[in-house]
Amino acid sequence: MRGRVVKIGNSQGIRIPKPLLEQIGIVDDVELEVKDNKIIIHPLSSPRQGWEAAFKEMAENEDDVLVMDSGSITHSWDEEEWKW
């Protein structure tokens, strides 16, 4: 598919057809990257996307307990260096 660079105010842009944007999940903001002399456009990802549902599922499955309690992790540095 071909496109054309167009003037947008003091900048330039490329019109991307809506079906292409929908196909890759771009709604608003994007991340731009230049790699091997090419411009790569990524949907802006949320690094914690899905965490809320995952934590809720863990709680429902009672899988949200600490692997080790804080009493089992000790080091002399904790006793000598820290002032409580």
C-alpha positions in Angstrom: 0.0 0.0 0.0 1.3 3.4 -0.9 0.9 6.6 1.1 1.8 10.2 0.7 3.6 12.6 3.1 1.4 15.6 3.6 2.0 19.0 5.3 0.2 19.3 8.7 0.9 22.8 10.1 4.7 23.1 10.6 5.1 19.3 10.5 4.5 16.5 8.1 2.5 13.3 8.4 1.2 10.2 6.7 -2.5 9.3 6.7 -3.0 5.7 7.8 -6.2 4.0 6.7 -8.6 3.2 9.6 -8.7 -0.6 8.9 -4.9 -0.8 9.3 -5.0 1.0 12.6 -7.8 -1.3 13.8 -6.0 -4.3 12.7 -3.0 -3.6 14.9 -4.9 -2.0 17.8 -3.9 1.6 17.5 -6.5 3.9 19.1 -4.8 7.0 20.3 -1.1 7.3 21.2 1.7 5.4 19.5 5.3 4.6 20.0 7.7 5.5 17.1 11.0 3.8 16.5 13.6 4.0 13.8 15.3 0.7 13.0 17.4 -0.2 10.0 16.4 3.1 8.3 12.7 2.3 8.7 10.0 4.0 10.9 8.2 1.4 13.0 4.9 2.4 14.7 3.7 0.4 17.7 0.5 0.8 19.7 1.4 2.4 23.1 1.4 -0.5 25.5 0.5 -0.3 29.2 3.2 -2.1 31.1 0.7 -3.2 33.8 -2.2 -4.0 31.5 -4.1 -7.0 32.9 -2.5 -7.0 36.4 -5.8 -6.1 38.1 -7.6 -9.2 36.7 -4.6 -11.4 37.4 -4.4 -10.3 41.0 -8.1 -10.8 41.5 -7.8 -14.3 40.1 -4.9 -15.1 42.3 -6.9 -13.9 45.4 -9.9 -16.0 44.4 -7.6 -19.1 44.0 -5.9 -18.2 47.3 -2.6 -18.0 45.5 -1.7 -14.6 46.8 0.5 -15.6 49.8 4.1 -14.8 50.3 6.5 -17.5 49.2 8.8 -16.8 52.1 7.9 -15.0 55.3 10.2 -12.1 56.3 11.6 -14.1 59.3 13.3 -16.6 57.1 15.4 -14.1 55.3 18.0 -12.7 57.6 21.5 -11.4 57.1 24.0 -10.0 59.6 23.8 -6.7 57.8 20.2 -6.4 58.8 21.1 -6.6 62.5 24.4 -4.6 62.4 23.7 -1.8 59.9 20.0 -1.0 60.4 18.8 1.0 63.4 15.2 0.3 64.2 
